[in-house]
Amino acid sequence: MINFNGLIVSNETNILTRNRAFLYGDAVFETVKIMDSKILFLEDHYFRLMSSMRLIRMEIPMNLTMEYLEEQILTLAKSKNLAISSRARITVYRNDGGYYLPQDNTVSFLISAESLDNAFYSIDKKDYIVDLYTDFYVSRQLLSSIKTTNKIINITASIFANENGLDNCLLLNDSKNVIEALQGNLFMLKGNVLTTPPVSEGCLNGIMRKQILALARKMENLEVVEEVISPFDLQKADELFITNVIKGIQPITKYRKKEFTTDLASKLVRNLNDTLGSV
């Protein structure tokens, strides 16, 4: 028996009482975009998921191949009539049993899906205002580069942003360097140099980050580097934008008193959509 919201009920009425993702954040996840019945950047998502599972010592089932995972995601999307444009989340969690020490390392997975308004990526023209979040810091370690279900910093920072009329917050690592936004990687343009923090600084090893780096390196008169970004650098930037697989690119229009252009972000979105034309 358990006490659930003041009621004594049977354990069986609440499946979370022994779920390790709920109790300890013992889970990793991927969020993918589906476009015209295909999962964008499937291979990158799959190998990041496998790498994340290995890093936290989960046992990878023999049947959890890329083809199997693709089939499971698309089957769900099609059953919900979401195959044209949607997002799906795959959560892999260690099975019930044990306390901090698991009884074993076998896993289960859960997939959910919901619709998206647009299949191709687009630039949102409205103002997008950000500021730093300084209550808590992200550790410069490998665990910070993967997507686990322990996102309490992102949650508290989202509440902070909402309370202060911000569209997003920029997170700092334990060296007080800027590493990413709440929902994506950060890019900064200054002159003809496009900079994004290296993964070693504690930012997510983002799938869209990889795509944008590749596209930007093909552009003329643009130098692309992975280097540390300090809070002081933000005030000197010409352009700031955030990347993730669902949105694509979100330009930042204002940070404190500094306003930014969106020209490079717009060009990169066009180039990104061009690469998806054959999807």
Secondary structure, DSSP 8 states (H G I E B T S, - for coil): -EEETTEEE-GGG-GGGG-HHHHH--EEEEEEEEETTEETTHHHHHHHHHHHHHHTT----TT--HHHHHHHHHHHHHHTT-SSEEEEEEEEEE-S-BSSSBS---EEEEEEEEE-S-SS-----S--EEEEEEEEEE-SSGGGGS-BS--HHHHHHHHHHHHTT-SEEEEEETTS-EEEETTEEEEEEETTEEEE--GGGT----HHHHHHHHHHTTSTT-EEEE--B-HHHHHH-SEEEEEETTTEEEEE-EETTEE---HHHHHHHHHHHHHTTT-
